[in-house]
Amino acid sequence: MDYGLIKASQRLSELELKVAIDGWSVDVYWFRAMIKERGWFIRRHTHGTFEFHFAAKGDCLLELDSGTFPVAEGCFYVTAPDVYHAQRSGDSGEFVEYSLNCDLRPLLPEAASRVDGIARLRSAFLGSPCSPRADGNGAIALFEAALREADERQPGYEIELRSLILRILVACARALGPGEDRGAEASEEDPAGGRMARILGFVEDNIHQSLSPADIAAHMNLSEKQVARIIARAKGYPTQKFITRTKLKRAKQLLASTDLAIKEIAERLGFSSEYYFNSVFKLHEGYPPGVFRESMRGAAPRTSKETPR
């Protein structure tokens, strides 16, 4: 076990890092190293942010809805928002992964229409399929430089860390290769994800209702086909599936953090009945909501009751 790496990772994780550039913000949620021994497993989950995974030592298996992929030492992959993934140990003994989880968001309305800088990186990450790639542009070395900066904390280390974050993002986008072309195509349809953000906001604001693709189209003043194109390019699946996944994401939050009855959660999320909610949850997650709640009870504390909206 590399205790020096553990210490550097802890010091890096302690820092609150955010980079503002050209009307965009890179908000870092975690920036750390993970050390695992043989036989480890991280269950299927998703994020509302971008997560960059780097295999710094050893190998692992990446499990996606589309299949299982080996991740060799010196490779990386990017999980975009709402991409479900799981990880398990590979053939090696010790496995070291560097991970950077961040959100890329416009700070100004005019920034959302840009097609360069951070906006172009974001489009590349959204437009590329989640699969292992060789780290051909030195992102792992940049990550290790960030660990050293956080550990040593020489004058100006915060500035250097912000620079390293941007350089890591650029290195990853360039390593994606053909995925960048798909990102350019996505930006032509929805520059910087501005309309996708509005669609998501509408669904989240009306999550208590029974929503349809037609409801979104009417709100956006677009045709259902245009809405479907925007969602497919940003998320990779149809409009109705996007609505369902957004509802289930909220359902899992309520199941994990409150003691609300499953029937009440179903009602709050606009499902016609508890039975239908159970069926949809099991279809998408592989197990019923009650099983998910029980699995989470040992993982995190819960509040006794959510404050009603």
C-alpha positions as CSV (number, residue, x, y, z in Angstrom):
1,M,0.0,0.0,0.0
2,D,1.4,3.4,-1.1
3,Y,0.8,5.5,2.0
4,G,2.5,8.5,0.4
5,L,-0.1,8.4,-2.4
6,I,-2.9,8.0,0.1
7,K,-1.7,11.1,2.0
8,A,-1.4,13.2,-1.2
9,S,-4.8,12.1,-2.3
10,Q,-6.4,13.1,1.0
11,R,-4.7,16.5,0.8
12,L,-6.0,16.9,-2.8
13,S,-9.5,15.9,-1.8
14,E,-9.6,18.5,1.0
15,L,-9.3,21.4,-1.5
16,E,-12.4,23.2,-2.9
17,L,-11.5,23.7,-6.6
18,K,-13.3,25.7,-9.2
19,V,-12.1,27.1,-12.5
20,A,-13.9,30.0,-14.2
21,I,-12.9,30.6,-17.8
22,D,-14.5,32.3,-20.8
23,G,-17.9,32.5,-19.1
24,W,-17.8,28.8,-18.1
25,S,-17.2,27.1,-14.7
26,V,-15.5,23.8,-14.1
27,D,-16.8,22.8,-10.7
28,V,-14.7,20.0,-9.1
29,Y,-16.6,17.5,-6.8
30,W,-13.7,15.1,-6.3
31,F,-10.1,14.9,-7.4
32,R,-8.4,11.8,-5.8
33,A,-6.6,8.5,-6.0
34,M,-8.3,5.2,-5.2
35,I,-6.2,2.1,-4.2
36,K,-7.9,-1.3,-4.3
37,E,-6.8,-4.8,-3.6
38,R,-7.9,-7.9,-5.5
39,G,-11.6,-8.8,-5.4
40,W,-13.1,-5.3,-5.2
41,F,-16.4,-4.3,-6.8
42,I,-18.2,-0.9,-7.2
43,R,-21.8,-1.5,-7.9
44,R,-23.8,0.0,-10.8
45,H,-24.4,3.7,-10.4
46,T,-24.5,7.0,-12.3
47,H,-23.7,10.7,-11.7
48,G,-25.1,14.0,-12.9
49,T,-21.6,15.1,-13.7
50,F,-18.6,14.0,-15.7
51,E,-16.2,11.5,-14.2
52,F,-12.8,10.8,-15.6
53,H,-11.2,7.5,-14.6
54,F,-7.5,6.8,-15.1
55,A,-5.9,3.3,-14.6
56,A,-2.6,4.4,-13.1
57,K,-1.6,0.9,-11.9
58,G,-3.1,-2.5,-12.7
59,D,-6.3,-3.2,-14.6
60,C,-10.0,-3.4,-14.0
61,L,-13.3,-4.3,-15.8
62,L,-15.7,-1.6,-16.7
63,E,-19.4,-2.8,-16.8
64,L,-21.8,-0.7,-18.9
65,D,-25.3,-1.4,-20.1
66,S,-23.7,-2.1,-23.5
67,G,-21.2,-4.7,-22.3
68,T,-18.1,-5.3,-20.2
69,F,-14.7,-3.8,-21.2
70,P,-11.2,-4.4,-19.9
71,V,-9.4,-1.2,-18.8
72,A,-5.6,-1.7,-19.0
73,E,-3.0,0.2,-17.1
74,G,-2.3,3.5,-18.8
75,C,-5.9,3.8,-20.1
76,F,-8.8,6.0,-19.2
77,Y,-12.5,6.4,-19.8
78,V,-15.1,9.1,-19.3
79,T,-18.6,8.6,-17.8
80,A,-20.8,11.4,-18.9
81,P,-23.9,12.4,-16.9
82,D,-26.5,9.6,-16.5
83,V,-24.2,6.9,-17.9
84,Y,-24.7,3.9,-15.7
85,H,-21.5,2.0,-14.9
86,A,-19.9,-0.5,-12.5
87,Q,-16.3,-1.5,-11.9
88,R,-14.7,-4.7,-10.7
89,S,-11.2,-5.9,-10.2
90,G,-9.2,-7.3,-13.1
91,D,-6.3,-9.8,-13.2
92,S,-3.8,-7.6,-11.3
93,G,-3.4,-7.5,-7.6
94,E,-3.3,-3.9,-6.5
95,F,-5.2,-1.4,-8.6
96,V,-4.7,2.4,-8.5
97,E,-7.2,4.6,-10.2
98,Y,-7.1,8.4,-10.4
99,S,-10.5,10.1,-10.7
100,L,-11.7,13.6,-11.4
101,N,-15.4,14.3,-11.1
102,C,-16.6,17.7,-12.3
103,D,-19.4,19.7,-13.8
104,L,-18.9,21.9,-16.8
105,R,-21.5,24.7,-16.9
106,P,-22.0,28.1,-18.5
107,L,-22.0,31.0,-16.1
108,L,-23.5,33.5,-18.6
109,P,-26.4,33.0,-21.1
110,E,-24.2,34.0,-24.0
111,A,-21.6,31.4,-23.0
112,A,-24.1,28.6,-23.6
113,S,-24.0,29.4,-27.4
114,R,-20.2,29.1,-27.7
115,V,-18.7,26.3,-29.7
116,D,-15.1,26.7,-28.6
117,G,-13.1,26.4,-25.3
118,I,-14.9,24.5,-22.5
119,A,-18.0,24.3,-24.6
120,R,-16.2,22.3,-27.2
121,L,-14.6,20.0,-24.6
122,R,-18.0,19.4,-23.1
123,S,-19.5,18.5,-26.5
124,A,-16.6,16.1,-27.1
125,F,-17.2,14.3,-23.8
126,L,-21.0,14.1,-24.4
127,G,-20.5,13.0,-28.0
128,S,-18.0,10.2,-27.4
129,P,-19.1,6.7,-26.3
130,C,-18.0,5.5,-22.9
131,S,-15.1,3.1,-23.6
132,P,-11.4,2.8,-22.5
133,R,-8.9,4.8,-24.4
134,A,-5.1,5.0,-24.3
135,D,-3.8,8.0,-22.4
136,G,-1.8,9.3,-25.3
137,N,-1.6,12.9,-24.1
138,G,-0.2,12.5,-20.6
139,A,-3.3,13.0,-18.5
140,I,-2.0,10.5,-15.9
141,A,1.3,12.4,-15.6
142,L,-0.7,15.7,-15.2
143,F,-2.8,14.0,-12.4
144,E,0.3,12.9,-10.6
145,A,1.6,16.5,-10.9
146,A,-1.6,17.7,-9.2
147,L,-1.1,15.2,-6.4
148,R,2.4,16.6,-5.8
149,E,1.1,20.1,-5.8
150,A,-1.6,19.4,-3.3
151,D,0.8,17.5,-1.1
152,E,3.7,20.0,-1.1
153,R,1.6,23.2,-1.2
154,Q,4.3,25.4,-2.5
155,P,3.4,29.1,-3.1
156,G,0.9,29.4,-5.9
157,Y,-0.2,25.7,-5.8
158,E,-3.9,26.6,-6.1
159,I,-3.2,28.4,-9.4
160,E,-1.1,25.5,-10.6
161,L,-3.9,23.0,-9.7
162,R,-6.5,25.0,-11.7
163,S,-4.2,25.0,-14.7
164,L,-3.6,21.2,-14.3
165,I,-7.4,20.6,-14.2
166,L,-7.9,22.3,-17.5
167,R,-4.8,20.5,-19.0
168,I,-6.3,17.2,-17.9
169,L,-9.6,17.9,-19.6
170,V,-7.8,19.0,-22.8
171,A,-5.6,15.9,-22.8
172,C,-8.7,13.6,-22.4
173,A,-10.7,15.4,-25.2
174,R,-7.8,15.1,-27.6
175,A,-7.3,11.4,-26.8
176,L,-11.0,10.7,-27.6
177,G,-10.1,11.1,-31.3
178,P,-13.1,10.5,-33.5
179,G,-15.4,11.3,-30.6
180,E,-14.5,14.9,-31.1
181,D,-16.3,14.9,-34.5
182,R,-19.4,13.6,-32.8
183,G,-19.1,16.4,-30.3
184,A,-19.0,19.0,-33.0
185,E,-22.1,17.5,-34.5
186,A,-23.8,17.7,-31.1
187,S,-22.8,21.3,-30.7
188,E,-24.3,22.2,-34.1
189,E,-27.7,20.8,-32.8
190,D,-27.5,22.2,-29.3
191,P,-24.4,24.5,-28.7
192,A,-22.9,23.8,-25.2
193,G,-26.0,21.9,-24.1
194,G,-28.1,25.0,-23.6
195,R,-31.4,23.5,-24.8
196,M,-30.6,20.2,-23.1
197,A,-30.2,22.1,-19.8
198,R,-33.6,23.8,-20.3
199,I,-35.2,20.4,-21.1
200,L,-33.7,18.9,-17.9
201,G,-34.9,21.9,-15.9
202,F,-38.4,21.6,-17.2
203,V,-38.6,17.8,-16.3
204,E,-37.2,18.3,-12.9
205,D,-39.5,21.3,-12.1
206,N,-42.5,19.2,-13.2
207,I,-41.3,15.8,-11.9
208,H,-44.5,15.4,-9.9
209,Q,-46.6,15.2,-13.1
210,S,-47.1,12.5,-15.7
211,L,-44.9,14.0,-18.4
212,S,-44.8,13.1,-22.1
213,P,-42.5,14.1,-25.0
214,A,-45.3,16.4,-26.3
215,D,-45.2,18.3,-23.0
216,I,-41.5,19.0,-23.4
217,A,-41.9,20.0,-27.1
218,A,-44.6,22.4,-26.2
219,H,-42.5,24.0,-23.4
220,M,-39.5,24.3,-25.7
221,N,-41.5,25.5,-28.7
222,L,-39.9,22.8,-30.8
223,S,-41.2,19.7,-32.6
224,E,-41.1,16.3,-30.8
225,K,-38.5,15.2,-33.4
226,Q,-36.3,18.1,-32.6
227,V,-36.5,17.4,-28.9
228,A,-35.8,13.7,-29.5
229,R,-32.7,14.7,-31.5
230,I,-31.3,17.0,-28.8
231,I,-31.9,14.3,-26.1
232,A,-30.5,11.5,-28.2
233,R,-27.3,13.4,-28.9
234,A,-26.8,14.5,-25.3
235,K,-27.9,11.3,-23.5
236,G,-28.0,8.6,-26.1
237,Y,-31.6,7.4,-25.6
238,P,-35.2,8.4,-26.5
239,T,-37.2,11.2,-24.8
240,Q,-39.5,8.9,-22.8
241,K,-36.5,7.0,-21.4
242,F,-35.0,10.4,-20.4
243,I,-38.1,11.3,-18.5
244,T,-38.2,8.0,-16.8
245,R,-34.5,8.0,-15.8
246,T,-34.9,11.6,-14.4
247,K,-37.8,10.4,-12.3
248,L,-35.9,7.3,-11.1
249,K,-32.9,9.3,-10.2
250,R,-35.1,11.4,-7.9
251,A,-36.8,8.3,-6.6
252,K,-33.4,6.8,-5.6
253,Q,-32.6,10.0,-3.7
254,L,-35.9,9.8,-1.8
255,L,-35.5,6.1,-1.1
256,A,-32.0,6.6,0.2
257,S,-32.4,9.7,2.2
258,T,-36.0,9.6,3.6
259,D,-38.5,7.3,5.2
260,L,-41.3,8.2,2.9
261,A,-43.5,5.2,2.0
262,I,-43.0,3.8,-1.5
263,K,-46.5,4.7,-2.4
264,E,-46.0,8.3,-1.5
265,I,-42.8,8.4,-3.5
266,A,-44.7,7.1,-6.5
267,E,-47.3,9.8,-6.1
268,R,-44.7,12.5,-5.7
269,L,-43.1,11.5,-9.0
270,G,-46.3,11.3,-11.0
271,F,-46.6,7.5,-11.4
272,S,-50.2,6.3,-11.8
273,S,-49.8,3.7,-9.0
274,E,-47.4,2.1,-6.6
275,Y,-47.5,-1.1,-8.7
276,Y,-46.5,0.8,-11.9
277,F,-43.7,2.6,-10.1
278,N,-42.4,-0.8,-8.7
279,S,-42.5,-2.3,-12.2
280,V,-40.7,0.6,-13.9
281,F,-38.1,0.8,-11.2
282,K,-37.4,-3.0,-11.4
283,L,-37.3,-2.9,-15.2
284,H,-34.6,-0.1,-15.3
285,E,-32.6,-0.9,-12.1
286,G,-32.9,-4.7,-12.0
287,Y,-34.5,-4.8,-8.6
288,P,-37.6,-3.3,-6.9
289,P,-37.4,0.0,-4.9
290,G,-37.7,-1.7,-1.5
291,V,-34.6,-3.8,-2.2
292,F,-32.7,-0.6,-3.3
293,R,-33.8,1.1,0.0
294,E,-32.6,-1.8,2.1
295,S,-29.2,-1.9,0.3
296,M,-28.7,1.8,1.0
297,R,-29.6,1.8,4.7
298,G,-26.2,0.5,5.7
299,A,-24.4,2.9,3.3
300,A,-25.6,6.3,4.5
301,P,-27.6,8.0,7.3
302,R,-31.2,9.0,6.4
303,T,-33.4,11.9,7.5
304,S,-36.6,10.9,9.2
305,K,-38.8,12.8,6.8
306,E,-38.2,15.0,3.8
307,T,-39.7,18.5,4.1
308,P,-42.7,18.6,1.8
309,R,-42.5,21.0,-1.1
